[in-house]
Amino acid sequence: MTKQNKTKETDNKTTKAGKDAESQFGFQAEVARLLHMMVHSVYSEKEIFLRELISNSADACDKLRYEAVTKPELLADDTDLRITISADNDAKTLTIADNGIGMSRAELIDHLGTIARSGTKAFLDAAEKKGGDAPAVIGQFGVGFYSAFMVADRVEVLSRKAGAKSAHVWLSDGINGFNLAKATKAQDEAVPRGTIVTLHLKDDALDYLNESELARIVRAYSDHIPFSIDFVGKSEEDGKTERRQLNSASALWTRPKSDVTQDQYKEFYHHVGGLYDTPALTIHYKAEGRHEYTVLLFVPTMPPFDLYDPSRSGRVRLYVRRVFITDDADILPAYLRFIRGVVDSEDVPLNISREMLQNNPIVAAIRTGVTNRVLSELKDLEKNDKVAFDGVWENFGPVLKEGLYEDMERRDTLFEIVRFRTSKGDDWRTLKDYVADLRPNQTAIYFLTGDSSEQIAASPQLEGFAARGIEVLLLSDPVDNFWVTTALGFDGKPFQSITQGDAEISAIPLLDDKEDEEDNKDKAAPETAKLVEALKTLFAEEVTDVRTSSRLVESPACLVAPAGGPDRGLGKFLEKQAGKGNVKPVLEINPAHDLVKALAKRKAGAFDDLAWLLLDQARILEGALPENPAKFAERLNRLVLDGKKQN
């Protein structure tokens, strides 16, 4: 726990000799906010509480099964991992129990009293943005254990960590923090290992005491859980207590695709991915041959809240023969981190350590095979369901493009998937579309980088290209500044920035049939050359060069990068990083523009003011500020006042 969110702890009187003192805690601030929101809101699907508690129990069983590979003594004689549900109509309590890994006293505090290991804070931030639409937000993020307070006014958690000598009890009403104490003798005997969650139901939630209602919820949300979910109750025939299984208890990914419904896929996605939208793409197959493994992966419809987490960690779970190993095996590269699901290997050793996973040749082969299959499925989605693919690209395109920089081996495959906004319109365009529409004598794929599509689209550097009908890729994602520097090209055409070096586009004909203005330029050449030299002298500390431009049509000036350095977009990006970049640009002027013509006729002091305004205007058109805003304002004021005097 951090100092800022440190839980308040007050020791009460010691109950009896030999027992731990009972302790009372205040909830971490975010948890208190969440519980208040849940208690005072109306939820259309309160039944999700059972799904969340069962998922927690299943995870506990998964963790124990993995730990028992190297420590079989943790299972002892209780090797049948299961989840048990029971109801007490008289006491109005519902109990969900498991014999999984269990929790220690410290883990009860960490997992049930703080948000350090959950998505609760992200949920709260999204809920506040949504205003009164909290239920919809819950559907996106899930609320885990805390969902129990939607149906219960008091929750008791009795848990013993596998291999521990004692159990502890966590108790809360969801309002006044929680109490934590060592279990009594009777409680200690009731939980030899695992966790028992007892819900004291509210009066409007008593339907959840009915076995038929519980069975319906389990079949709807948790049928895929690979552990038996049993209801323990009295038999209608003889009144004896009996155990009745509610789910099929087979790992969903092991079933044939033909035996799995879309609803079952969706609920498994909710369980394994911690997301609550409908997946845009489901990938389910079994690989056979040198290595045998089963894959069940999902591409989300909505971006996960941790999509841009600095760790860039994936969320694909690795199983070995149905035994959960880890969700940190990096089965997919970082640019596919939005994908959720499981990979179950028949060949990886069960006792493999998490450290050995990184260098295991079988896991490496699985990584290669699964990554190639995912990219192939994304290509097929684009062909078969363009609307669905466009949604995937809108949400995950910037992440997928990281692969263009990081994954040289699959760059050509990614080039077939990636989409771009271009100067041709608002629709997404492929590189194949771009190359098919090349203009006569066009030998390169032109691009322009910037901070936003709107700012890029307004760039003066585009004018000469637009006049010739040359399509330009508009790249506004940060990663675009990097992959274009390493990409050799596509279909034999190199990538070329329109803000770097000279724009050699004079060989590409203009769209209209107007006579070229070379004659006029020749007549003005001596005057223009003199202007260029004057600007070079004035701006010696600001730019590396001043020259006339073939890019400009409507604007008087623009800034571009020297031929030997990074393009203008990457240069500006590096300038923002302390101690990096700061490459001086080249100033290009349009001799045909009236402002430039007027500048050529100015004398001394008036020349300097207008020249500096020309340079600052070029900076502003890039989305930057004038180098000296105060001087810019002074010069602009003088220019306006001089104009009034002349009138």
C-alpha positions in Angstrom: 0.0 0.0 0.0 1.2 3.5 -0.8 1.6 6.1 1.9 -1.1 8.2 0.3 -3.7 5.4 0.4 -2.4 3.7 3.5 -5.2 1.8 5.2 -6.1 2.9 8.7 -5.8 0.1 11.2 -7.1 0.1 14.8 -6.4 -2.8 17.1 -9.4 -3.8 19.2 -9.2 -5.7 22.5 -7.6 -9.1 22.3 -10.4 -11.7 22.3 -8.8 -14.6 24.1 -5.3 -15.7 25.0 -3.5 -17.2 22.1 -5.7 -15.6 19.4 -4.8 -12.7 17.1 -6.3 -9.3 18.0 -9.2 -8.4 15.8 -8.3 -5.4 13.6 -10.6 -2.9 11.9 -9.6 -1.2 8.6 -10.9 1.6 6.5 -11.2 1.0 2.8 -8.7 2.5 0.4 -10.3 5.7 -1.0 -11.1 4.3 -4.5 -12.7 1.2 -3.0 -15.0 3.3 -0.8 -16.0 5.4 -3.8 -16.8 2.3 -5.8 -18.9 0.6 -3.2 -20.9 3.8 -2.6 -21.6 4.0 -6.3 -22.7 0.4 -6.4 -24.9 0.5 -3.4 -26.7 3.7 -4.5 -27.1 2.9 -8.2 -29.6 0.7 -10.1 -28.1 -2.2 -12.0 -29.9 -4.1 -14.7 -27.8 -7.3 -14.3 -27.0 -7.9 -10.7 -26.5 -11.6 -11.4 -23.0 -10.8 -12.7 -21.9 -11.0 -9.0 -22.0 -14.8 -9.2 -20.0 -14.9 -12.4 -17.3 -12.7 -10.8 -17.1 -14.7 -7.6 -16.9 -18.0 -9.5 -14.2 -16.6 -11.8 -12.2 -15.6 -8.7 -12.6 -19.2 -7.3 -11.5 -20.7 -10.7 -8.4 -18.5 -10.7 -7.6 -19.7 -7.2 -7.9 -23.4 -8.3 -5.7 -22.6 -11.4 -3.0 -21.1 -9.2 -3.0 -24.0 -6.8 -2.8 -26.6 -9.6 0.2 -24.8 -11.0 2.0 -24.5 -7.6 1.3 -28.2 -6.9 3.4 -29.2 -9.9 6.5 -28.5 -7.9 4.9 -28.7 -4.4 2.5 -31.7 -4.6 2.1 -31.5 -0.8 -0.1 -28.5 -1.2 -2.8 -30.7 -2.5 -2.4 -33.3 0.2 -5.3 -35.7 0.0 -7.7 -33.1 -1.5 -6.8 -33.4 -5.2 -10.3 -32.8 -6.6 -10.3 -29.0 -7.2 -13.9 -27.7 -7.3 -16.2 -24.8 -6.5 -19.2 -25.3 -4.2 -22.3 -23.2 -4.0 -24.8 -23.5 -1.1 -27.8 -21.6 0.2 -29.4 -21.2 3.6 -32.9 -19.9 3.3 -33.4 -19.4 7.0 -30.2 -17.3 7.4 -30.7 -15.7 4.0 -27.1 -16.5 3.1 -25.5 -17.6 -0.2 -22.0 -19.3 0.0 -19.4 -19.7 -2.8 -16.5 -21.9 -1.7 -13.4 -23.3 -3.4 -10.5 -25.4 -2.3 -7.9 -23.5 -4.3 -4.8 -21.6 -3.3 -6.5 -19.5 -0.6 -5.3 -16.2 0.9 -3.1 -15.2 3.8 -3.9 -12.3 6.1 -1.8 -9.9 4.1 -3.5 -11.1 0.8 -6.9 -10.5 2.3 -6.0 -6.9 2.9 -4.3 -6.4 -0.4 -7.0 -8.1 -2.6 -10.1 -7.1 -0.8 -9.2 -3.7 0.7 -7.1 -2.0 -1.9 -7.0 -1.6 -5.7 -3.3 -2.2 -6.1 -4.0 -5.4 -8.2 -7.3 -4.6 -9.9 -8.8 -2.3 -12.5 -11.0 -0.5 -10.0 -9.4 2.9 -10.4 -9.8 2.7 -14.2 -13.4 1.7 -13.8 -14.1 4.6 -11.5 -12.5 7.1 -13.9 -14.6 5.8 -16.7 -17.7 5.8 -14.6 -17.3 9.4 -13.7 -16.8 10.3 -17.4 -20.0 8.4 -18.3 -22.0 10.2 -15.6 -25.2 8.4 -14.9 -24.4 5.5 -17.2 -22.5 3.5 -14.6 -24.0 0.1 -15.4 -22.7 0.3 -19.0 -19.2 1.1 -17.6 -19.4 -1.9 -15.3 -20.2 -4.0 -18.3 -16.9 -2.9 -19.9 -14.6 -3.3 -16.9 -16.2 -5.7 -14.5 -16.1 -5.1 -10.7 -14.7 -8.4 -9.4 -15.2 -9.2 -5.8 -16.9 -5.9 -5.0 -19.9 -6.9 -7.1 -21.0 -9.0 -4.1 -22.2 -5.8 -2.5 -24.8 -5.3 -5.2 -26.8 -8.2 -3.6 -25.5 -8.4 -0.1 -25.4 -6.0 2.8 -22.7 -8.0 4.6 -20.0 -10.2 3.1 -17.8 -12.6 5.1 -14.6 -14.2 3.6 -13.0 -17.1 5.4 -9.7 -18.2 3.8 -6.7 -20.4 4.5 -3.6 -20.2 2.3 -2.6 -23.6 1.0 0.1 -25.0 3.4 -0.7 -22.4 6.1 -1.4 -23.4 9.7 -4.2 -20.9 10.3 -7.2 -19.2 8.6 -8.5 -15.7 8.8 -11.9 -14.0 8.5 -12.6 -10.8 6.5 -15.9 -9.1 7.2 -17.5 -6.0 5.8 -20.8 -4.2 5.2 -19.4 -2.4 2.3 -19.7 1.0 4.0 -17.6 1.2 7.2 -14.4 -0.5 6.1 -13.7 -4.1 7.1 -12.7 -6.2 10.1 -10.0 -8.9 9.9 -9.5 -11.5 12.6 -8.0 -15.0 13.1 -10.6 -17.7 12.5 -12.3 -19.4 15.4 -11.7 -23.1 16.0 -15.0 -24.0 14.2 -14.1 -21.7 11.3 -10.6 -23.1 11.1 -12.0 -26.6 10.8 -14.4 -25.5 8.1 -11.7 -24.4 5.7 -8.7 -26.8 5.5 -7.6 -25.0 2.4 -9.1 -22.4 0.1 -11.8 -19.7 0.5 -15.4 -19.5 1.6 -17.3 -16.3 0.6 -20.6 -15.9 2.5 -23.1 -13.3 1.3 -25.8 -12.1 3.6 -28.4 -11.2 1.0 -30.5 -8.1 0.8 -34.3 -8.6 0.8 -34.5 -7.8 -2.9 -31.9 -10.4 -3.8 -33.5 -13.5 -2.2 -34.1 -15.1 -5.6 -30.5 -16.1 -5.6 -31.2 -18.7 -2.9 -33.1 -20.8 -5.4 -31.1 -23.6 -7.0 -32.8 -23.3 -10.3 -31.9 -19.6 -10.6 -28.3 -20.3 -9.6 -28.1 -23.1 -12.1 -29.4 -20.8 -14.9 -26.7 -18.2 -14.1 -23.9 -20.7 -13.9 -24.9 -22.2 -17.3 -25.2 -18.8 -18.8 -21.9 -17.3 -17.6 -19.6 -20.0 -16.2 -20.3 -23.3 -18.1 -16.8 -23.0 -19.5 -15.0 -23.1 -16.1 -12.8 -26.2 -16.2 -13.6 -27.1 -12.6 -16.7 -28.6 -11.3 -19.2 -26.1 -10.0 -21.5 -27.9 -7.6 -24.6 -27.0 -5.7 -25.0 -28.6 -2.3 -28.5 -28.9 -1.1 -31.2 -31.3 0.1 -32.6 -34.0 -2.2 -36.3 -33.5 -3.0 -36.8 -37.3 -2.8 -35.3 -38.2 0.6 -34.2 -34.8 2.1 -30.6 -35.9 2.3 -27.8 -33.5 1.5 -26.4 -34.1 -2.0 -24.0 -32.5 -4.4 -25.3 -31.6 -7.9 -23.0 -30.4 -10.7 -24.2 -27.2 -12.5 -21.7 -26.8 -15.3 -20.1 -29.0 -17.9 -16.6 -28.5 -16.4 -14.7 -29.0 -19.6 -12.1 -26.4 -20.8 -13.9 -24.6 -23.6 -10.8 -24.5 -25.8 -10.7 -28.3 -25.8 -14.1 -28.6 -27.4 -14.6 -28.8 -31.2 -15.7 -25.4 -32.7 -18.9 -27.0 -33.8 -19.9 -27.7 -30.2 -19.4 -24.2 -28.9 -22.0 -21.5 -29.3 -21.3 -17.8 -29.8 -22.7 -17.1 -26.4 -20.3 -19.6 -24.8 -17.4 -18.0 -26.6 -18.5 -14.6 -25.5 -18.8 -15.6 -21.8 -15.4 -17.3 -21.9 -13.9 -14.1 -23.4 -15.4 -12.2 -20.5 -13.9 -14.6 -18.0 -10.4 -14.9 -19.5 -10.0 -11.4 -20.8 -11.5 -9.4 -18.0 -13.4 -7.4 -20.7 -17.1 -7.2 -21.2 -17.7 -6.2 -24.8 -18.5 -8.6 -27.7 -15.3 -9.8 -29.4 -14.8 -8.6 -33.0 -13.0 -11.8 -33.9 -12.7 -15.3 -32.4 -9.7 -17.5 -33.4 -10.1 -21.1 -32.3 -7.9 -23.9 -33.7 -5.7 -26.9 -32.9 -2.2 -27.0 -34.2 -0.8 -30.5 -34.9 2.5 -31.7 -36.2 5.9 -31.1 -34.6 4.3 -29.3 -31.7 0.7 -29.8 -30.6 -1.2 -27.0 -29.0 -4.7 -25.5 -28.9 -5.5 -21.8 -29.3 -8.5 -19.8 -28.4 -8.0 -16.1 -28.9 -10.2 -13.0 -29.1 -9.8 -9.6 -30.7 -11.8 -7.1 -28.6 -14.3 -4.6 -30.0 -13.3 -1.9 -27.5 -9.8 -1.0 -26.5 -8.8 -2.3 -23.0 -8.1 0.5 -20.4 -4.5 -0.7 -20.1 -3.8 -0.7 -23.9 -1.1 2.0 -23.5 0.4 0.8 -20.2 4.1 1.4 -20.4 4.8 -2.3 -19.7 3.1 -3.2 -23.0 2.4 -6.7 -21.5 0.2 -9.2 -23.2 -2.8 -11.0 -21.7 -2.7 -14.4 -23.3 -2.7 -17.3 -20.7 -0.4 -20.2 -21.2 -1.7 -23.7 -20.1 0.1 -27.0 -20.3 -2.3 -29.9 -20.6 -5.1 -27.8 -19.0 -2.8 -26.7 -16.2 -2.5 -22.9 -15.9 1.1 -21.8 -16.1 1.2 -18.1 -16.5 -0.4 -15.1 -18.2 3.1 -13.5 -18.6 4.6 -15.8 -21.3 4.6 -13.2 -24.0 3.0 -15.6 -26.5 2.2 -12.7 -28.8 4.5 -9.7 -29.6 3.8 -6.4 -27.8 2.0 -4.9 -30.8 -0.7 -7.6 -30.4 -1.1 -7.0 -26.7 -4.8 -6.2 -27.1 -5.6 -9.8 -27.9 -7.0 -12.0 -25.1 -7.3 -15.8 -24.7 -5.5 -19.0 -24.0 -2.9 -21.3 -25.6 -2.7 -24.8 -24.3 0.4 -26.9 -25.1 0.7 -30.6 -25.0 4.6 -30.5 -25.3 5.9 -27.9 -22.9 7.1 -29.5 -19.6 4.7 -29.0 -16.8 7.4 -28.0 -14.3 8.9 -25.3 -16.5 9.7 -22.1 -14.6 8.6 -18.7 -15.8 12.2 -17.8 -16.3 12.8 -20.8 -18.6 9.7 -19.9 -20.7 11.6 -17.1 -22.5 14.3 -19.4 -23.9 12.2 -22.6 -24.4 12.3 -23.7 -28.1 8.8 -25.2 -27.9 7.4 -21.9 -26.6 9.4 -20.0 -29.2 7.8 -22.2 -32.0 4.3 -21.6 -30.5 5.0 -17.8 -30.5 5.9 -17.9 -34.1 2.9 -20.1 -35.2 0.3 -18.2 -33.1 1.6 -14.7 -34.3 1.5 -15.8 -37.9 -2.0 -17.2 -37.5 -3.3 -14.0 -35.8 -2.0 -11.8 -38.6 -3.5 -14.2 -41.2 -6.9 -14.1 -39.5 -6.8 -10.3 -39.4 -6.2 -10.3 -43.2 -9.1 -12.6 -43.7 -11.3 -10.4 -41.5 -10.6 -7.4 -43.8 -11.6 -9.5 -46.8 -14.7 -11.0 -45.3 -16.1 -8.3 -43.0 -14.7 -4.9 -43.8 -17.0 -3.1 -41.3 -15.7 -5.3 -38.4 -12.1 -4.8 -39.6 -12.5 -1.1 -39.8 -13.6 -1.1 -36.2 -10.6 -3.1 -35.2 -8.3 -0.7 -37.0 -9.9 2.4 -35.5 -9.2 1.0 -32.0 -5.9 -0.9 -32.5 -4.3 0.6 -35.6 -1.7 2.7 -33.7 -0.7 -0.4 -31.7 -0.5 -2.7 -34.8 1.8 -0.2 -36.5 4.3 -0.7 -33.7 5.0 -4.0 -35.5 6.2 -2.1 -38.6 9.1 -0.8 -36.5 9.7 -3.8 -34.2 8.9 -6.9 -36.3 11.1 -6.8 -39.4 10.3 -10.5 -40.2 6.6 -9.8 -40.6 6.7 -6.3 -41.9 5.6 -7.3 -45.4 2.6 -9.1 -43.9 1.8 -6.1 -41.8 2.0 -3.8 -44.8 -1.0 -5.8 -46.2 -3.0 -5.1 -43.1 -2.2 -1.5 -42.1 -4.5 1.3 -43.1 -3.9 5.0 -43.6 -5.6 8.3 -43.8 -4.4 10.2 -46.9 -4.8 13.5 -48.7 -7.3 11.7 -51.0 -10.2 11.8 -48.6 -11.6 10.5 -45.3 -11.7 6.8 -46.1 -9.0 4.3 -44.9 -6.5 3.5 -47.7 -4.2 0.5 -48.1 -0.7 0.6 -49.5 -2.0 -1.5 -52.3 -4.7 1.1 -53.0 -2.0 3.8 -53.0 0.3 2.1 -55.5 -2.6 1.3 -57.8 -3.3 5.1 -58.1 0.3 6.3 -58.7 0.5 9.3 -61.0 2.6 9.2 -64.2 6.3 9.4 -63.4 5.7 9.0 -59.7 8.3 6.7 -58.2 7.8 7.0 -54.4 5.2 6.7 -51.7 4.9 10.1 -50.2 4.1 10.8 -46.5 3.7 13.6 -44.0 3.9 13.2 -40.2 2.5 15.5 -37.6 0.6 15.7 -34.3 -2.9 15.3 -35.7 -4.7 14.5 -38.9 -6.3 18.0 -38.9 -3.0 19.8 -38.5 -1.3 17.6 -41.2 -4.1 18.1 -43.7 -3.6 21.9 -43.4 0.1 21.8 -44.0 1.4 24.0 -46.8 3.8 21.3 -47.9 0.8 19.4 -49.4 -0.1 22.2 -51.9 2.3 21.2 -54.7 1.4 17.5 -54.4 -2.3 18.3 -54.5 -1.8 20.4 -57.6 -0.4 17.3 -59.3 -2.9 14.9 -57.8 -0.2 13.1 -55.8 -1.7 11.1 -52.9 0.1 11.7 -49.5 -0.1 9.4 -46.4 -1.1 11.5 -43.4 0.7 10.0 -40.4 -0.3 11.3 -37.0 0.6 8.4 -34.6 3.9 8.8 -32.6 5.2 5.4 -33.9 4.9 6.7 -37.5 7.9 8.9 -36.9 10.0 5.8 -36.5 8.8 3.0 -38.7 9.1 5.2 -41.8 12.8 5.6 -41.1 13.5 1.9 -41.3 11.0 0.7 -43.9 12.6 0.2 -47.3 9.4 0.5 -49.2 6.4 -1.3 -50.6 6.0 -3.0 -54.0 9.3 -1.5 -55.1 8.4 2.0 -54.2 10.4 3.8 -51.4 8.8 5.8 -48.7 9.6 9.5 -49.0 8.8 12.4 -46.6 7.5 15.5 -48.3 9.2 17.6 -45.6 12.7 16.3 -46.2 15.1 17.5 -48.9 14.1 18.8 -52.3 10.6 17.8 -53.6 11.5 16.3 -56.9 8.0 16.3 -58.4 8.3 18.5 -61.4 8.3 15.5 -63.7 4.7 14.7 -62.5 2.2 16.6 -64.6 -0.2 19.2 -63.1 -3.8 18.1 -62.9 -5.0 21.1 -64.9 -3.7 22.0 -68.3 -2.6 25.5 -67.4 0.7 26.6 -69.0 3.6 26.2 -66.5 4.8 29.4 -64.9 8.5 28.8 -65.6 8.7 31.8 -67.9 7.4 34.1 -65.1 9.9 32.5 -62.7 12.8 33.1 -65.1 11.9 36.8 -65.3 11.8 37.1 -61.5 14.9 35.0 -61.0 17.4 37.8 -60.3 15.0 39.5 -57.8 14.3 36.1 -56.1 17.9 35.2 -55.8 18.6 38.5 -54.1 15.8 37.9 -51.7 17.0 34.4 -50.9 20.5 35.7 -50.0 19.0 38.4 -47.8 16.9 35.8 -45.9 19.9 33.5 -45.5 21.9 36.3 -43.9 19.0 37.4 -41.6 18.1 33.8 -40.5 21.7 32.4 -40.3 21.0 31.3 -36.7 17.5 30.0 -37.3 17.6 27.8 -40.4 20.2 25.8 -42.4 19.2 27.1 -45.7 16.7 29.3 -47.6 15.5 28.3 -51.1 12.6 28.6 -53.5 10.0 25.8 -53.3 8.3 23.5 -55.8 5.9 22.3 -53.0 4.1 25.6 -52.4 1.1 26.9 -54.4 -1.1 29.0 -52.1 1.1 29.6 -49.1 4.1 32.0 -49.0 6.5 29.8 -47.0 7.1 26.5 -45.2 9.7 24.7 -43.2 11.3 21.4 -44.3 14.1 19.2 -43.1 17.6 19.1 -44.7 18.2 16.1 -47.0 20.7 14.4 -44.7 18.8 14.6 -41.4 15.5 13.3 -40.0 12.3 14.4 -41.6 10.4 17.4 -40.1 8.0 15.2 -38.1 10.7 13.1 -36.5 12.9 16.2 -35.9 10.1 18.0 -34.0 9.4 14.8 -32.0 13.1 14.6 -31.0 13.2 18.2 -30.1 10.6 17.6 -27.4 13.0 15.1 -25.8 15.5 16.9 -23.5 18.9 17.1 -25.1 18.0 15.4 -28.4 17.3 16.5 -31.9 17.1 20.3 -32.5 17.9 20.0 -36.2 17.6 23.4 -37.9 15.1 23.4 -40.7 15.2 24.7 -44.2 13.0 27.7 -45.1 11.3 27.4 -48.5 9.6 30.4 -50.1 7.0 30.7 -52.8 8.3 33.5 -55.2 4.8 33.7 -56.9 3.1 34.6 -53.7 2.1 38.3 -53.2 3.6 38.4 -49.7 7.0 37.2 -50.9 6.8 39.7 -53.8 6.1 42.4 -51.3 9.0 41.3 -49.1 11.4 41.5 -52.1 10.5 45.2 -52.5 10.9 46.1 -48.8 13.8 48.1 -47.5 16.0 47.7 -44.3 13.9 47.8 -41.1 10.5 47.1 -42.8 12.1 44.1 -44.5 13.3 42.6 -41.2 9.8 42.8 -39.6 8.0 41.2 -42.6 10.7 38.6 -43.0 10.5 37.5 -39.4 6.7 37.3 -39.6 7.1 35.1 -42.7 9.3 32.7 -40.7 7.0 32.7 -37.7 4.0 32.1 -40.0 5.7 29.0 -41.3 6.3 27.8 -37.7 2.6 28.4 -36.9 1.5 26.4 -39.9 3.5 23.5 -38.5 1.5 23.7 -35.3 4.3 25.3 -33.3 4.6 28.7 -31.6 6.7 31.7 -32.8 10.2 31.4 -31.4 9.6 34.7 -29.5 5.9 35.4 -29.1 6.5 38.9 -27.7 8.7 40.0 -30.6 6.1 38.4 -33.0 3.4 40.6 -31.5 5.5 43.7 -31.7 6.3 43.2 -35.4 2.7 42.4 -36.2 1.6 45.6 -34.5 4.2 47.7 -36.3 3.1 46.2 -39.6 -0.6 46.9 -39.0 0.1 50.5 -37.9 2.4 51.2 -40.8 -0.3 50.0 -43.1 -2.8 52.4 -41.5 -0.3 55.3 -42.0 0.1 54.5 -45.7 -3.7 54.5 -46.1 
